[in-house]
């Protein structure tokens, strides 16, 4: 039980008659702890009793932890909460570039929602990035509550204030002027050639993420799905997506930078590991590609290595944005000019095209979420499952959209080497 003890003052090595009071209380482990400097016995006993009450209710914070700064606890948090390499790299980037410069030296207990909300409105980044930074701060603060550094997370479940005035409130111009069409994907694939164009078409009509496409192994391409379908059996080729490549800056235990790496990792979450049904035209193209391609990874550089984003961009951007003609001169070959197909188009927009086409075709939700690699929210995820009829309807729709796009751009073959005319 908390009590108080006298602490006599000493002057010139001699104990005087003057004294203060020291609070004495019991720690959670049963050991005795003290805090001196109280002017009266009542205040010392009251303070000690309050500590024991907090300990009893599980909300007591040890004195040595009350001064922990956000930077100090962040190092502990990042070492304890291991994530995939890409996720860890993204967290460190947000911490170093935005959060720690402002909050690194602030004690955890001094952080308030008012200050954080005011700060995020001044950040010179897009609003979605502001939200990600505040969300990461909240995750760290919740961990600090669990680690008994603070009693409550002031950021939990709070709604950010959106900036409604000034330049930061103006909508940012979109990367692409309009949504991509199947015709854009076809023209881009034709321009890039078979080895790269096949990846463009696969992304546009099957929707793998960038890293999922790079991680696609030839052993997982054109497998068969077999399901009972009425009195017969539904059979179609599939892509099995169960791993992906991630490019990120590697860090040591303290967050020090070690250089950029590209590594194979499991898929993002349980919804991302999936089998995607492949429409007939794409199955034919993939069959030709596998016969020609010597490497284990279906979509990679000609040397068999995974594409790095910078190298891919140097190849992809001129095809989408257009380029000027280059005259032939010593040491430099001739290069024809390319008209723009869709400036700003990227692989993420092509993946979005696949989901847009599914919506246009009216693909049922159970199958649409599955094909996109999204975890469907709500209880219906457990009750509604894709059926062979849904799958057949999706494949027929994608096939029709491809052939319609081919006709619209005046093509019957791709790359001048594969006849894609349907048999009659």
N, C-alpha and C positions, 0 to 999 in steps of 0.2 A: 504494500500500500504506500502511496506517495506520502512523503513527509518532508520536513525542512530541517536544515542544520545551520548553525551559526558559523560564519567565516570571519575571523578577526583580522583586522587590518594590521599590517606590519610597517613600522617606520624606523629606518636606520637599524634594521635587524632586530627590533624589539616589538613584541606583540603589544598593541594598544588595547584600550577598552572599547574602541569603535568596531562595529561589525556590520556585515550584511548577511543576507540569507541565501542559502543554496538549496535548490529543489532537488530532491532525490526520488527517482521513480524506477520501475522495473521494465526492462526491455522485453521484446517478444521471446528471446531465448532464456529469460529468467535472470539475466545479469543486471547489475545495478548501473544506472546512468545518472549523471548530475548535470545541473546547469546553475552556475553562480550568478550573482549580481542583483538579486531581488532586494528591495528596500525593507519589505516586511515579511513576516512569516506567512501571513494569509496569502499574499501574492505568490510566494514560492510554492506553498502547498497546492494552491489552485492551479498553477501552471503544471505542476507534476501530475495532478489528478487528471487534467485535461489530456496529457500525453497518454496516460494509461487508458483513458476512455477511447481515444483514437486507436490505440493498439488493439483494444478489445473489439472494436468495430471494423478493423482491417483497413483503416484510412490514415494510418500514421506514416509520416515520411521521415526517414532518418536525417538528422542534421547534416551529415556529410553529403547527402544526396540532394539537399535542397538547393545547393549552389551549382548544380550541374548545368552546363550550357547546352544549347541546342547542338552545337558542333560536336561536343564531347559525346553526347548520347547518340548522335547520328552515326558516329564511327562504330559504336557498339551495336546499333540497330542493323547496319549494313553487313556487319560480320556475322550476325546471328540469323538474319532473314535471307537465306540463300534463294536466288531466283535464277531463271535461265539467263545465259550470258547476255543476250540482247536486252532483256528487261533490266538487269543490273547496270549495264552501260547507260541505258536511258535514264535510270534513276540518278546515277552519278552526274550525268550531264545537267540535269535539272537542279541538283543540289549545288554543284560548283558554279554554274552560270547564273543562277537566279536566287536560290534560297539562302545558302550560306553567306554570301556577301552581305545580306541584310540581317539575318537572324542567327548567324553562327555564334556570336559572342553574347547572345541574350540568354538569361537563365530561363529554363523551361517554365518555371512558375510565374515569370513576368510576361509571358506571351499571352495576349488577349485577342479575342476575335475582332474587336474594333480595329486594332492596329493591323492585323493581317488582312482584313477586308480592305482597309484604306490602302495598304501597300500593293495588293494585287491589282487595284485599279490603275496604278501608275506604271505597271510593267509594260515595256515596249515590245510586246509579243502579241500574237493572236489570242483571242479570248479563250479558245479551247486549251491553249498552252497555259494560260493563267489558271484555268480550272485544274489542270493536271498538277501544277505546282502546289496549289492549295490542298489538293487531295493527297499528295505525297506528304506534305507537312502534317496533315491530319493523321495519316497512317503512322508516322513517327511518334506523334504525340500520344496516340492511343497505346502504342508499345511502351511509351514512358510511363503511362498510368499502370500498365501491367507490371512494369519493372519497379514500381513503388518510388518513382521520382517525383510525380505529381499526383494529385488526387482526382483530377478531372481533366478531360480534353476539351478545351474551350472551342475547338474547331469542329467538333463532331456534329454532323447533321445540320450544319448552318448553310444558308443559301447565300451565295456570293452576290454582291451588288454589281450589276452590269453597267458599264460606262455608257451614258446616253447623250454625251455632248463632246464636242471637239473632234479632232481628226481620228482618234482611236475608236470613235463610235461609228465612223463611216464603214460601210461594208467593204471588205477587200475584194478586188476584182478576181473572178474565178481563174484558175489555171488554164481551163479550156473554155472557149466561147460558147460551146454547146455540148450536150452529151454525145458520146461517140455512137456511131451506127455500125451494124454488121458490115456495111460497105467500107467503112474506114478501116476496120480490122482486116478485111480482105485485101484492100489496096496496100496496106502497110506490110502484110505478110508477103504479098507478091514482090514488093520492092526490096525487102530484106533478104529474100532467097529462102530456100527450103530449110536449112539448118536452124535459122533464127525465126523465120516466118511461122514454122510449126508451133513454136512456143507462143507466139502472138495469138494464133487461132485457138490454141488450147486454153489460154487464159480468157479469151473473149467468149468461148462457147462452153467451157467447163468450170471456170472461175477459181483455179487454185491461186493462193496468195503467192507473192514473189518468191519468198523463201521455200514454199512448198513445191513450186515448180522446179526450182534448182535442185531440190532434194529428191525429186522423183526418180526412182531406180527403174531400169528397164524390166526387172523382174516383176514390177508392180503395174506394168502397162499392158492393157488389153487382156487382163484377166476376165473371167466370165462370171456374171451373176446369173444364177439359176433359181427361179422361184415358181411354184405352182401357179398357173394362170387358167382359171376355169377348168376345162377338161384337158388342157395342154400345159405347156411349161413356157414361162417367159425367160428368154435368154438375151443378154446384151453384154457388150464389152464394157469394162470399167477401168478407171484409174484408182489405184489404192494409195491414198495419201496418209502416211504414218510418220513422216519425219520431214525436217526442213533445214535449210542452211540459214544461219544468222551471221550477219557481219556487224561487229561491234568493237569498241575499244576495250581491251582486256585490262583488268585492274588487279592489284595485289590486295591483301587483307586490309590494308589501311586506306585503300582507294587510290593508290598511286598508279599512274598510267604506265602500261607496258607495251602499247602498240596495238594496231588494229589486226584482228584475226577474223577468219570466216570459218565457222565450224558447224558441223551437223548436230542438230538437237531434236528432241521429241517435238511433236506438234504443239501448238499454243495451248490447247486445252482439250478436254475429252470430246467436245463437239467438232474439233478440227480433224481428228482422226476419222477418216470416212472413206467410203467407196463412191466414186462419182461415175454415173452412167455416161457413156460416150456416144454421141450421135454417129450414124453410119459414115458420113463423109469424113469426119475427123478420125474415125477408126481406120479408114483406108489410108489416110495421110500418115498416121502414126505407124501403120504397118510398113509403108515404104521407108519412113524415116528410120525405124529400127533396123531394117535390112541394110541401110547405107551407113548407119552411125556406129563407130567402133567402140564407143565409150559406155561405161556402166550407167552414168547419169544421162538421162534422156535430153535434158536441156543444159548444156554447158558450153564452154568455149571450144574452139576446134582442137585445142590441146588436151581437152578432158578436164580442165579445172573449172570450179564454179565461177560464174560471173561475179565480178565485183561491181558495185553500183556505178563507179566512175567509168569503168571500161564499157559497161552496158550503155550508159548514157551517151558516150561518144559514138556508139554505133546506132543507137535508137533515135536520138534527138534529130539528127539531120533527116532521117526518113520521115518523121512526123512533121517537123517544122519546115522542111525544105532546105535547099542549099544552092549556092551559086556554082556556075560552071568553072572548072579549073582547066586552063590551057596546058597542053603537054609541053614540058621543057626539060632540060637536062636534070636527071635525078628525080623527076616528078612525072607520073603518068597522067594521062588525060582523065578527067572526071566530069561526067555529064551533070547538068543542072537538074534539080528535083523541085517540082512544085510542092507547096505545102499540102499535106493531107488533112491534118487537124493540129494546128500549133498548140503545144502544151499537153498533148495526149501522153499519158504514161501508163505503166502496167496496172497501177491501181485503178485508173479509169476503165481499163479493159476488163478488169475483174468486176467492176461495178456494172459494166455493160452486160455481163452474163446474168447478174441478178435482175437488171432492168428487163432483159428479154424474158426471164422467167415470169416477172410480173405481167408483161405484155401478153404472154401466152396463158396466163391464168393458172400457172403451176400451183398446185395445192400446197398449203403452208407446211405440212410435215415434210414433203419432198423438197420444197424451196429452201427451207432452213438446212436440211441435211446436205444438199448439193453445195450450198454456199459455205458450209463449215461453221454455221452459227448455232449456238445453243438456243433453242426455242424457249421463250419465257412462259411461265404459267404451268398449270396442271395438265393442260392439253398435251404437253410434251410426253407425258406418260401414257396417255390414252390413245392418241392418234398416231398411226404409223403409215409410211408410204406403201402403196399397193402397186402391183404390176400395171394396172390400168393407168395410175398416175404417172408411172415411169414411161410407159409407152407414149402417152400423150405429150410428155415433155420432149422426148426424143424426136417425135414426129414434128413438133413445132420448131425445134431448133434446126432440124434438117431443112424444113421448108424455108425458114428465114435465111439460111446460108445460101440456098439455091436462088432465092429471090435476090439476095444481095449480089451474087455472082452475075445474074442477068442484068441487074441495074448498072454494074460497072463494065459490062460487055466482055466478061470472061467466061470461058468454058473449061479452061485448064489453068492450073497454077504452076508457075516457074517453068513453063514450056516443056514439062517433062512428065507430068502426071495427068492422064485423061480422067476427069471426074464425071463424065457423062453417066447418068443413071441408066442401068440396063432396063430394057422393056420386055 
